[in-house]
Amino acid sequence: MALMTCKDVSFAYDGSMALQNANFTVKKGDYLCIVGENGSGKTTLMKGILGLIRPKSGEIIMGEGLTSTQIGYLPQQNSSQKNFPASVYEVVLSGRLSSRGILPFYSKADKKIAYGNMERLGITDICKKSFRELSGGQQQRVLLCRALCATKQALLLDEPAAGLDPLVTADLYETVKNLSKDTGITIIMISHDIHAAIAYASHILHLHNQQLFFGTTADYLQADVGKLFLRVKGVQS
């Protein structure tokens, strides 16, 4: 069953086309990596999936009861996020905001979900610490936990390993892989790390202001566009 389908989706930005004619389907449990050079339309597409911008043409169809507000989102980190003045627990719990509707307080169920996800990601021991006092890797794990609290179906990750050292990066990718495997949650990740994309993803979407490829990772490794991109990036396929 399709969790999300993009049909002839195009987006305009500042009067020019940022992305044209994207056509692909994401099924429940897929691990999709979106690759391409800077400015190729990756982040624009993700904003469209989140309902932050509307397509100029085409449509994005959600299935399985999914809506854009029920997608867990981990954006690229910025300085304001890193210095957020709250405890780890408060940051994680804030992932339940979209599910509360008009209710003014977090419910027992919200708190149970937050704590359960902290246990899943191994951060209960730092739940009382100040978020801004954590290392970059710890902060990213906390933000991943926050995103997980917002959804049971899909996580969208925008360059989640940007700025992290290699060991922390490897640990983060393994964590995301295990989340996908253990929970069946769908992963959609923007990544400049083509090594990680071909190592972890089940499917690849390659953009260059249009869709150059969509399919399985195995097929991408055999496709001309995949072979060329990997060669440019110095990866042996």
C-alpha positions as CSV (number, residue, x, y, z in Angstrom):
1,M,0.0,0.0,0.0
2,A,1.3,3.4,-1.0
3,L,2.1,5.7,2.0
4,M,2.7,8.7,-0.3
5,T,2.6,9.3,-4.1
6,C,3.9,12.3,-6.0
7,K,2.2,12.7,-9.4
8,D,3.9,15.1,-11.9
9,V,4.9,17.4,-9.0
10,S,6.6,20.7,-9.8
11,F,7.6,23.6,-7.6
12,A,8.6,27.1,-8.5
13,Y,10.9,29.3,-6.4
14,D,11.6,33.0,-7.0
15,G,10.0,32.8,-10.4
16,S,12.0,29.8,-11.7
17,M,11.3,26.1,-11.5
18,A,13.0,24.5,-8.5
19,L,11.8,21.0,-9.4
20,Q,9.8,19.6,-12.3
21,N,7.7,16.5,-12.9
22,A,8.6,14.4,-9.9
23,N,6.8,11.0,-10.0
24,F,7.4,8.4,-7.4
25,T,5.7,6.3,-4.7
26,V,6.8,5.6,-1.2
27,K,5.5,2.5,0.5
28,K,5.2,1.7,4.1
29,G,8.5,0.6,5.5
30,D,10.6,2.0,2.7
31,Y,13.9,3.7,3.4
32,L,14.2,6.4,0.7
33,C,17.3,8.6,0.3
34,I,17.0,11.7,-1.8
35,V,20.3,12.6,-3.4
36,G,21.6,15.3,-5.8
37,E,23.8,18.3,-5.8
38,N,23.1,21.6,-3.9
39,G,20.1,23.4,-5.4
40,S,18.7,20.4,-7.1
41,G,15.3,20.6,-5.4
42,K,15.7,18.2,-2.5
43,T,14.7,20.5,0.3
44,T,12.0,22.1,-1.8
45,L,10.4,18.6,-2.3
46,M,10.7,17.9,1.4
47,K,8.9,21.2,2.2
48,G,6.2,20.2,-0.2
49,I,5.8,16.8,1.5
50,L,5.4,18.6,4.9
51,G,2.8,20.9,3.4
52,L,4.9,24.0,4.0
53,I,4.7,25.0,0.3
54,R,2.3,24.0,-2.5
55,P,3.2,22.5,-5.8
56,K,2.9,24.7,-8.8
57,S,1.5,21.7,-10.6
58,G,0.8,18.0,-9.8
59,E,-0.2,16.6,-6.5
60,I,1.2,14.8,-3.4
61,I,-1.2,12.1,-2.3
62,M,-1.0,10.7,1.2
63,G,-2.2,7.2,2.0
64,E,-2.7,4.9,5.1
65,G,-4.4,7.8,6.9
66,L,-1.2,9.9,6.9
67,T,-1.3,13.7,6.9
68,S,1.5,16.2,6.6
69,T,1.1,17.1,10.3
70,Q,1.6,13.4,11.3
71,I,5.1,13.2,9.8
72,G,8.1,13.4,12.1
73,Y,10.6,16.0,10.8
74,L,14.2,16.4,11.7
75,P,15.5,19.6,10.0
76,Q,19.1,20.6,9.5
77,Q,20.5,21.9,12.7
78,N,21.1,25.6,13.2
79,S,22.6,27.7,16.0
80,S,19.2,28.6,17.5
81,Q,18.4,24.9,17.8
82,K,21.7,24.1,19.4
83,N,21.2,26.7,22.1
84,F,17.6,25.9,22.9
85,P,17.0,26.6,26.6
86,A,15.1,23.5,27.7
87,S,15.8,20.0,29.1
88,V,16.1,17.0,27.0
89,Y,12.8,15.7,28.2
90,E,11.0,19.0,27.3
91,V,12.5,18.9,23.8
92,V,11.4,15.3,23.2
93,L,7.9,15.9,24.7
94,S,7.4,18.9,22.4
95,G,7.3,16.4,19.5
96,R,3.7,15.6,20.7
97,L,2.5,19.2,20.0
98,S,0.9,18.4,16.7
99,S,-1.1,15.6,18.2
100,R,-2.6,17.7,21.0
101,G,-4.9,19.8,18.9
102,I,-6.5,22.4,21.2
103,L,-5.6,20.7,24.4
104,P,-3.4,23.0,26.7
105,F,-1.5,20.2,28.5
106,Y,0.4,17.1,27.6
107,S,-1.6,13.9,28.4
108,K,-0.3,10.8,30.2
109,A,-0.3,9.1,26.9
110,D,2.0,11.9,25.4
111,K,4.4,11.5,28.3
112,K,4.4,7.7,28.0
113,I,5.2,8.0,24.3
114,A,8.0,10.4,25.0
115,Y,9.6,8.3,27.6
116,G,9.2,5.1,25.5
117,N,11.0,6.8,22.6
118,M,13.8,8.0,24.9
119,E,14.3,4.4,26.1
120,R,14.3,3.3,22.4
121,L,17.1,5.7,21.6
122,G,19.0,5.3,24.8
123,I,18.8,8.8,26.1
124,T,16.8,8.4,29.4
125,D,20.1,8.9,31.4
126,I,20.3,12.5,30.0
127,C,16.6,13.4,30.1
128,K,17.1,16.1,32.8
129,K,20.1,17.7,31.2
130,S,20.0,21.0,29.4
131,F,19.8,20.4,25.7
132,R,22.3,23.2,24.9
133,E,24.9,21.5,27.1
134,L,24.9,18.3,25.0
135,S,27.4,17.3,22.4
136,G,26.3,17.6,18.7
137,G,25.7,13.9,18.4
138,Q,23.6,13.8,21.6
139,Q,21.6,16.8,20.4
140,Q,20.9,15.1,17.1
141,R,19.7,11.9,18.8
142,V,17.4,14.0,21.1
143,L,16.0,15.8,18.0
144,L,15.5,12.4,16.3
145,C,13.6,11.2,19.4
146,R,11.5,14.4,19.2
147,A,10.6,13.7,15.6
148,L,9.8,10.1,16.4
149,C,7.3,11.3,19.0
150,A,5.3,13.1,16.2
151,T,4.6,10.0,14.2
152,K,4.0,6.3,13.9
153,Q,4.4,6.2,10.2
154,A,7.0,8.4,8.6
155,L,10.2,10.3,9.4
156,L,11.7,13.0,7.2
157,L,15.3,13.7,7.8
158,D,17.1,16.6,6.2
159,E,20.9,16.1,6.3
160,P,20.8,14.6,9.8
161,A,24.5,13.9,9.9
162,A,25.7,17.4,8.8
163,G,28.5,18.7,11.0
164,L,28.9,15.5,13.0
165,D,32.2,13.6,13.2
166,P,32.5,10.2,11.4
167,L,32.0,8.0,14.5
168,V,28.9,9.9,15.5
169,T,27.6,9.9,12.0
170,A,28.0,6.2,11.7
171,D,26.1,5.7,15.0
172,L,23.3,8.0,13.8
173,Y,22.9,6.1,10.5
174,E,22.8,2.8,12.4
175,T,20.2,4.2,14.8
176,V,18.0,5.3,11.8
177,K,18.5,1.9,10.2
178,N,17.4,0.1,13.3
179,L,14.4,2.3,13.7
180,S,13.3,1.4,10.2
181,K,13.9,-2.3,10.8
182,D,12.4,-2.6,14.3
183,T,9.4,-0.4,14.0
184,G,8.6,-0.5,10.2
185,I,8.5,3.2,10.1
186,T,9.1,4.8,6.7
187,I,12.3,6.9,6.3
188,I,12.7,9.7,3.8
189,M,16.2,11.2,4.1
190,I,18.0,14.0,2.2
191,S,21.7,13.2,2.1
192,H,24.8,14.4,0.5
193,D,26.5,11.3,1.8
194,I,26.1,8.9,-1.2
195,H,28.1,6.3,0.7
196,A,25.4,6.2,3.4
197,A,22.6,6.3,0.8
198,I,23.7,3.2,-1.0
199,A,24.7,1.4,2.2
200,Y,21.4,2.0,4.1
201,A,18.6,3.0,1.7
202,S,16.2,0.6,0.1
203,H,15.3,3.2,-2.6
204,I,17.0,6.2,-4.2
205,L,15.5,9.4,-5.6
206,H,18.0,11.4,-7.6
207,L,17.1,15.0,-8.4
208,H,18.6,17.7,-10.5
209,N,15.7,20.1,-10.7
210,Q,13.9,17.2,-12.2
211,Q,13.7,13.5,-11.4
212,L,16.7,11.7,-12.9
213,F,16.1,8.4,-11.1
214,F,13.7,6.6,-8.8
215,G,14.0,3.0,-7.9
216,T,15.7,0.5,-5.7
217,T,19.3,1.0,-4.6
218,A,20.3,-2.1,-6.5
219,D,18.9,-0.7,-9.7
220,Y,20.5,2.7,-9.0
221,L,23.9,1.1,-8.8
222,Q,23.4,-0.3,-12.3
223,A,21.8,2.8,-13.9
224,D,23.9,5.3,-15.9
225,V,23.0,8.2,-13.7
226,G,23.9,6.3,-10.6
227,K,27.2,5.1,-12.0
228,L,28.2,8.6,-13.1
229,F,27.2,10.2,-9.7
230,L,29.1,7.5,-7.8
231,R,32.2,8.0,-10.0
232,V,32.0,11.8,-9.5
233,K,31.8,11.3,-5.8
234,G,34.7,8.8,-5.9
235,V,32.6,5.7,-4.9
236,Q,33.3,2.3,-6.4
237,S,30.0,0.6,-7.3
